[in-house]
Amino acid sequence: MSIKTPTVKLSTTNDEMPLVGMGMWKVPNEVCANTVYEAIKAGFRMFDSSSDYGNEKESGEGLRRALDEGLVKREELFIVSKLWNTYKQPEQAEIQIRRQLQDWQTEYFDLLIMSIAPRMSVTVDPAVSYPPGWFNAEGKIELDRAPLHKTWAAMEKLVSLKLAKNIGVCNFGGQLLADLMTYAEIPPAVCQIESHAYLRQQDLVELCEAYGIRIMAFSTFGPARYVLPRRRFVWLELGVPSATQVDSLLTHPVITKIAEAHHVTTGQVLLRWFTQRNIVVIPKTIKPERMVENLKSSTFDLTEEDIEAINGLDKGFRMGNTKVFDPRLAIYA
Ligand SMILES: NC(=O)c1ccc[n+]([C@@H]2O[C@H](COP(=O)([O-])OP(=O)(O)OC[C@H]3O[C@@H](n4cnc5c(N)ncnc54)[C@H](OP(=O)(O)O)[C@@H]3O)[C@@H](O)[C@H]2O)c1
């Protein structure tokens, strides 16, 4: 029996979006199709992907298998993908998203997110390099002069073409969001941001609430994805040594105490801290037992004191502040 997850409404279309979905970043290609299939079997109805994760084709294969076996109907799923930084020129967006839809073997995305702003790299021909990543052969980022408002108009066109039902942004701060709201014909339904107990981003959460924009949090376990159990630093390529400067949230005494009181895992406490505030989470796992654990994270309630205690861990600690933002690495095309 699969586990049913609660949903929240999007203010733009009234579409229902699951509160707990599955993140697809770093799901290895060789297990990806099976991970998607097993996740659907367990009860996941939402997947958060991107061409940059390099596994959309395999994700589509897992999805197809689940649909063919009648585990689920397409309309019961909520597939999220992103327009990557190298496809910001309006004429490129539609070509690229059609390719991603083909990989997913589906006709539309339930939500399409405009990837990390404000970095805009020049278009890389997918026939030459796919996924294109960040850097050219000289290890530089070639910045394109694609203004956000034109890319957003291209995103809106994808809605009119029925290739995306909802559109959103990620890694926007308050100022970018406020600017976007001045010209958007279709306002963003979702803002996807890094958030965990060390990085609450409360101001941004409140701004989004005021705009009716749903928050989707990523890296909700904090440094878990960067650090192995013995704190060995594993994710050097984007240069985030800061992840080792903080203690794991999964073994943090404040979280452990709350987990023991509710007879749940620390991972479930970290997820519930979001979902109890109607913030969507997308924990990534390739382990079936953790899929079940993460799906069941909405089956208990934290007390006000629990929430306050977790709020108290906030230290504005950001992992996504990587050296790819370093202007010394950038050149203008
Ligand atoms: N828009 C963006 O810029 C952006 C950036 C980063 C991430 N994202 C999205 O957000 C998703 C999630 O973020 P994330 O991958 O950074 O980190 P995350 O979901 O916070 O952490 C993933 C790590 O936690 C482990 N894990 C999963 N469930 C667990 C549990 N119940 N207990 C203990 N450990 C558990 C996973 O290992 P196992 O797989 O071994 O279980 C993995 O190492 C990504 O997959 C991606 O879709 C978006």
PDBQT file of the ligand as one rigid body, heavy atoms in Angstrom, charges set to zero:
ROOT
HETATM    1  N1  LIG A 401      17.269  24.688  -7.403  1.00  0.00    +0.000 N 
HETATM    2  C1  LIG A 401      18.446  24.413  -6.890  1.00  0.00    +0.000 C 
HETATM    3  O1  LIG A 401      19.405  25.203  -7.016  1.00  0.00    +0.000 OA
HETATM    4  C2  LIG A 401      18.634  23.153  -6.113  1.00  0.00    +0.000 A 
HETATM    5  C3  LIG A 401      19.842  22.949  -5.421  1.00  0.00    +0.000 A 
HETATM    6  C4  LIG A 401      19.994  21.793  -4.672  1.00  0.00    +0.000 A 
HETATM    7  C5  LIG A 401      18.974  20.845  -4.632  1.00  0.00    +0.000 A 
HETATM    8  N2  LIG A 401      17.815  21.033  -5.345  1.00  0.00    +0.000 N 
HETATM    9  C6  LIG A 401      16.735  20.009  -5.336  1.00  0.00    +0.000 C 
HETATM   10  O2  LIG A 401      16.446  19.633  -3.985  1.00  0.00    +0.000 OA
HETATM   11  C7  LIG A 401      16.609  18.220  -3.816  1.00  0.00    +0.000 C 
HETATM   12  C8  LIG A 401      17.021  17.889  -2.395  1.00  0.00    +0.000 C 
HETATM   13  O3  LIG A 401      18.147  18.631  -1.978  1.00  0.00    +0.000 OA
HETATM   14  P1  LIG A 401      19.578  17.979  -1.754  1.00  0.00    +0.000 P 
HETATM   15  O4  LIG A 401      19.722  16.817  -2.662  1.00  0.00    +0.000 OA
HETATM   16  O5  LIG A 401      20.527  19.085  -1.820  1.00  0.00    +0.000 OA
HETATM   17  O6  LIG A 401      19.619  17.515  -0.249  1.00  0.00    +0.000 OA
HETATM   18  P2  LIG A 401      18.716  16.748   0.794  1.00  0.00    +0.000 P 
HETATM   19  O7  LIG A 401      17.497  16.178   0.208  1.00  0.00    +0.000 OA
HETATM   20  O8  LIG A 401      18.576  17.659   1.966  1.00  0.00    +0.000 OA
HETATM   21  O9  LIG A 401      19.709  15.614   1.268  1.00  0.00    +0.000 OA
HETATM   22  C9  LIG A 401      19.965  14.494   0.510  1.00  0.00    +0.000 C 
HETATM   23  C10 LIG A 401      20.890  13.595   1.338  1.00  0.00    +0.000 C 
HETATM   24  O10 LIG A 401      20.209  13.117   2.502  1.00  0.00    +0.000 OA
HETATM   25  C11 LIG A 401      20.183  11.692   2.515  1.00  0.00    +0.000 C 
HETATM   26  N3  LIG A 401      18.853  11.330   3.052  1.00  0.00    +0.000 N 
HETATM   27  C12 LIG A 401      17.660  11.300   2.413  1.00  0.00    +0.000 A 
HETATM   28  N4  LIG A 401      16.664  10.967   3.258  1.00  0.00    +0.000 NA
HETATM   29  C13 LIG A 401      17.241  10.785   4.478  1.00  0.00    +0.000 A 
HETATM   30  C14 LIG A 401      16.734  10.446   5.756  1.00  0.00    +0.000 A 
HETATM   31  N5  LIG A 401      15.429  10.221   5.975  1.00  0.00    +0.000 N 
HETATM   32  N6  LIG A 401      17.617  10.332   6.795  1.00  0.00    +0.000 NA
HETATM   33  C15 LIG A 401      18.933  10.571   6.600  1.00  0.00    +0.000 A 
HETATM   34  N7  LIG A 401      19.481  10.906   5.403  1.00  0.00    +0.000 NA
HETATM   35  C16 LIG A 401      18.622  11.021   4.355  1.00  0.00    +0.000 A 
HETATM   36  C17 LIG A 401      20.438  11.261   1.101  1.00  0.00    +0.000 C 
HETATM   37  O11 LIG A 401      21.160  10.053   1.017  1.00  0.00    +0.000 OA
HETATM   38  P3  LIG A 401      20.601   8.705   0.308  1.00  0.00    +0.000 P 
HETATM   39  O12 LIG A 401      20.249   9.008  -1.109  1.00  0.00    +0.000 OA
HETATM   40  O13 LIG A 401      21.768   7.776   0.434  1.00  0.00    +0.000 OA
HETATM   41  O14 LIG A 401      19.421   8.280   1.133  1.00  0.00    +0.000 OA
HETATM   42  C18 LIG A 401      21.342  12.390   0.578  1.00  0.00    +0.000 C 
HETATM   43  O15 LIG A 401      22.681  12.176   0.955  1.00  0.00    +0.000 OA
HETATM   44  C19 LIG A 401      17.636  17.862  -4.912  1.00  0.00    +0.000 C 
HETATM   45  O16 LIG A 401      17.650  16.491  -5.210  1.00  0.00    +0.000 OA
HETATM   46  C20 LIG A 401      17.134  18.727  -6.061  1.00  0.00    +0.000 C 
HETATM   47  O17 LIG A 401      16.006  18.140  -6.674  1.00  0.00    +0.000 OA
HETATM   48  C21 LIG A 401      17.632  22.181  -6.058  1.00  0.00    +0.000 A 
ENDROOT
TORSDOF 0
